[in-house]
């Protein structure tokens, strides 16, 4: 039996089970079924699965005609499908949407959701598609706000936040700690590794040590592929909730993204995730998080971060000493600046790479003085 035939049989069997269900008080979510690398019926099967699991979810199909019992807007043109989609959202005929591609404006990015492999815990990946800002560190700070918004809309009152150990992670961690101290409501997560901290390594991603993983979008996109398609060798995404809703400061509609390789289980998950975001009033939640962030100094922090930097004066190294003490918690983007700061104060130091990331090495007798200097210069 061909794959298409198997899918068709499943569709009609599930369609029979859905006939006659009460449609009162349902939440309508649109699903476009054009543009996938898989048959359109695969996506429809995902819709049927989602509706069978959640009787309060109603799906509106935009795409090729199907015999499944859904309200439909039939078209074989992807551009026309998005025209239908935007019209339905504008006229409030649907409360949210799941689609395979959408051009979000700068400042809007998607927050995905996966199961941590080691624990089965649900984990938000902020972000997975889109661009929050051109500057990497600025984007990751904003991504944290987006992740918090999704997690709170999903029912987590005070989500724990961790920052993936990529370039800029330490700067992002410091910024988030500042925002938290100034009143933004969330909790800093903790690595499962012995040295702890809120900067996450691969172990933490597998263990699900935090509710929200903050990263740049390209890394987040790779993580989504690994979590959702590893069981099929990358050919098809079979687990998870998709790449998530596009979230931004001034968002109005909830539009979630799936991949062209997303199979029926992921389509089902994406529809349910979108339903949860509608139920949790994601647009209002996001606006409130940004207001809270601005009150905590978000705009000023980002303005300082993106301000043109003066060229640092080159300083000659002081007399060499044996360096055996590591100072961790330095962002790789500030590693050379940190060494220069210490040299300027007469402290011999060298940069290096430890098991937890970038380090500055100093002599034991200079350790305390070096830490104080780095903290005073906002490098540590």
SVG drawing of the C-alpha trace seen along z (x, -y; Angstrom):
<svg xmlns="http://www.w3.org/2000/svg" viewBox="-24 -56 82 58">
<polyline fill="none" stroke="black" stroke-width="0.4" points="0.0,0.0 1.4,-3.4 2.1,-6.1 -0.6,-8.3 -3.2,-5.5 -2.3,-4.9 -2.8,-8.5 -6.1,-8.7 -7.5,-5.7 -6.5,-7.2 -8.1,-10.5 -11.5,-9.0 -11.4,-6.8 -10.7,-9.8 -13.2,-12.0 -16.0,-9.5 -15.0,-9.8 -15.3,-13.6 -18.7,-13.7 -21.4,-15.1 -19.2,-16.6 -20.5,-19.7 -19.0,-22.9 -20.1,-25.3 -17.5,-27.6 -14.7,-26.3 -11.5,-28.1 -11.0,-28.3 -7.4,-27.9 -6.6,-28.1 -4.1,-25.7 -2.6,-26.2 -1.7,-22.9 0.2,-24.2 4.0,-24.1 4.9,-21.1 7.4,-18.5 4.8,-15.9 1.3,-15.3 -1.4,-17.8 -3.3,-14.9 -0.4,-14.4 -1.2,-17.9 -4.9,-17.3 -4.3,-14.1 -2.5,-16.2 -5.5,-18.5 -7.8,-15.5 -5.6,-14.2 -5.5,-17.6 -9.3,-17.9 -9.8,-14.4 -7.6,-15.2 -9.1,-18.6 -12.9,-18.9 -12.7,-22.7 -10.4,-23.1 -11.8,-23.7 -9.6,-23.8 -10.2,-25.7 -8.3,-24.3 -6.8,-26.6 -5.4,-24.5 -6.3,-21.7 -9.8,-20.1 -10.1,-17.4 -13.0,-15.1 -12.2,-15.6 -15.0,-17.4 -13.5,-20.9 -14.5,-24.3 -12.3,-24.9 -11.0,-27.6 -9.7,-25.6 -6.7,-26.8 -3.6,-25.3 -1.7,-28.7 0.4,-29.4 0.1,-33.2 -3.7,-32.9 -3.7,-30.7 -2.0,-33.5 -4.4,-36.1 -7.3,-33.9 -5.4,-33.5 -4.8,-37.2 -8.5,-38.0 -9.7,-35.4 -7.5,-36.8 -8.4,-40.4 -12.1,-39.6 -11.7,-37.6 -13.1,-34.5 -10.3,-32.5 -8.4,-33.2 -5.0,-31.9 -3.2,-30.2 -0.6,-27.5 1.3,-27.9 4.5,-26.7 6.0,-30.1 5.3,-33.7 7.2,-36.9 7.3,-38.4 8.6,-42.0 12.0,-42.8 11.4,-42.5 9.1,-39.5 10.5,-36.0 9.0,-32.6 9.3,-30.7 9.3,-26.9 8.5,-24.2 10.1,-20.7 10.3,-17.8 13.7,-17.6 15.1,-14.2 16.5,-13.3 13.5,-14.2 10.5,-14.6 10.0,-18.1 8.4,-20.7 10.9,-23.4 10.5,-26.6 13.2,-27.6 13.5,-31.3 13.8,-31.8 13.5,-29.6 12.7,-31.7 12.6,-35.5 14.8,-38.3 14.3,-40.2 17.2,-42.6 20.2,-43.0 22.6,-43.0 23.1,-39.4 23.2,-40.3 20.3,-42.7 18.3,-40.0 18.9,-37.4 17.8,-39.8 14.6,-40.4 14.3,-36.7 14.2,-36.2 11.2,-38.5 9.5,-36.6 10.2,-33.3 8.9,-34.5 5.7,-35.7 5.1,-32.3 5.8,-30.4 3.5,-32.6 0.7,-32.3 1.3,-28.6 0.5,-28.7 4.0,-29.0 3.7,-31.8 7.4,-32.4 9.4,-30.6 13.0,-29.7 15.3,-31.2 18.7,-29.9 21.0,-31.3 22.6,-28.9 26.4,-29.1 26.9,-30.9 28.7,-34.1 27.2,-36.9 25.7,-34.6 27.5,-36.3 26.4,-39.7 22.8,-38.5 23.0,-36.8 24.1,-40.1 21.4,-42.0 18.7,-39.6 19.9,-39.7 19.7,-43.5 16.1,-43.4 15.2,-40.8 16.6,-43.0 14.6,-45.9 11.3,-44.1 10.9,-41.9 9.1,-38.8 10.9,-35.5 13.5,-33.3 17.0,-32.6 17.5,-28.9 20.3,-26.7 22.6,-24.4 22.7,-20.7 26.5,-20.8 28.4,-21.0 29.5,-24.6 25.9,-25.7 24.9,-29.1 22.4,-30.2 24.5,-29.8 23.5,-26.4 25.6,-23.7 24.5,-20.7 23.7,-18.7 21.1,-21.2 19.4,-21.1 19.0,-17.4 18.0,-17.5 15.5,-20.4 17.1,-22.2 15.1,-25.4 11.6,-26.3 13.0,-28.7 16.3,-28.4 17.5,-31.7 19.6,-31.6 20.0,-33.3 17.5,-32.3 19.9,-30.3 21.0,-28.1 17.4,-27.8 16.4,-26.6 19.1,-23.9 18.0,-22.8 14.4,-22.4 15.6,-20.2 17.6,-18.0 14.7,-17.6 12.0,-17.0 13.7,-15.0 16.5,-13.0 14.4,-9.8 14.0,-10.0 17.6,-11.0 16.3,-14.5 13.9,-13.3 10.7,-14.2 9.8,-16.0 7.8,-13.6 7.7,-15.0 7.1,-18.4 4.9,-21.5 6.6,-23.2 8.5,-26.4 5.9,-28.3 4.1,-31.7 5.7,-34.8 5.9,-37.2 6.8,-40.9 6.3,-44.1 3.2,-45.1 1.8,-41.7 -1.9,-41.5 -2.4,-38.0 -1.1,-34.6 0.5,-33.0 2.6,-29.8 5.1,-28.2 5.8,-24.6 8.5,-23.3 8.0,-22.0 9.2,-18.7 6.7,-18.7 4.7,-15.4 1.2,-14.9 2.3,-14.6 4.1,-18.0 1.1,-19.6 -1.2,-18.3 1.2,-19.7 1.5,-23.1 -2.3,-23.4 -2.6,-22.6 0.3,-25.0 -1.5,-27.7 -4.7,-26.9 -2.9,-27.3 -1.5,-30.7 -5.0,-31.9 -6.4,-30.7 -3.5,-32.4 -4.0,-35.7 -0.4,-35.8 -0.7,-39.3 -1.8,-40.9 0.8,-38.9 3.6,-39.9 2.6,-43.6 2.6,-43.4 6.0,-41.8 7.5,-44.5 5.8,-47.2 7.3,-45.5 10.7,-45.2 10.6,-48.9 9.9,-49.8 12.9,-47.7 15.1,-49.6 15.0,-47.5 15.1,-50.3 18.0,-52.1 19.9,-48.8 19.6,-48.1 20.5,-51.6 23.7,-51.3 24.5,-48.0 24.2,-49.2 26.0,-52.5 29.1,-52.9 32.1,-51.8 35.3,-53.8 38.3,-52.0 40.2,-50.6 43.7,-51.8 46.4,-49.1 48.3,-48.4 51.6,-46.5 51.6,-43.5 53.2,-43.8 56.0,-41.5 55.0,-37.9 53.9,-35.7 52.8,-32.1 49.0,-32.0 47.1,-29.1 43.9,-30.7 40.9,-30.8 38.3,-33.6 35.2,-32.3 32.0,-34.1 33.6,-36.2 31.8,-36.6 34.0,-35.7 33.2,-39.0 34.8,-40.8 37.7,-38.4 40.4,-40.5 39.0,-43.7 39.2,-42.0 42.9,-41.1 43.6,-44.7 41.8,-46.1 44.0,-44.0 47.2,-44.8 46.4,-48.5 46.2,-48.0 49.5,-46.2 48.0,-42.7 49.5,-40.1 46.7,-38.0 46.2,-35.6 43.0,-34.6 42.1,-31.0 39.3,-28.5 38.2,-26.3 35.7,-23.5 32.9,-26.0 33.9,-28.5 36.2,-31.6 38.5,-32.3 41.1,-34.8 44.1,-33.3 45.9,-35.2 48.5,-34.5 46.9,-33.4 48.1,-36.5 46.3,-38.7 43.0,-36.8 40.9,-39.0 42.2,-42.3 41.6,-41.0 38.0,-40.0 37.2,-43.4 38.7,-45.2 36.7,-43.1 33.5,-43.7 34.1,-47.5 34.6,-47.5 31.4,-45.5 33.2,-42.6 32.5,-40.1"/>
</svg>
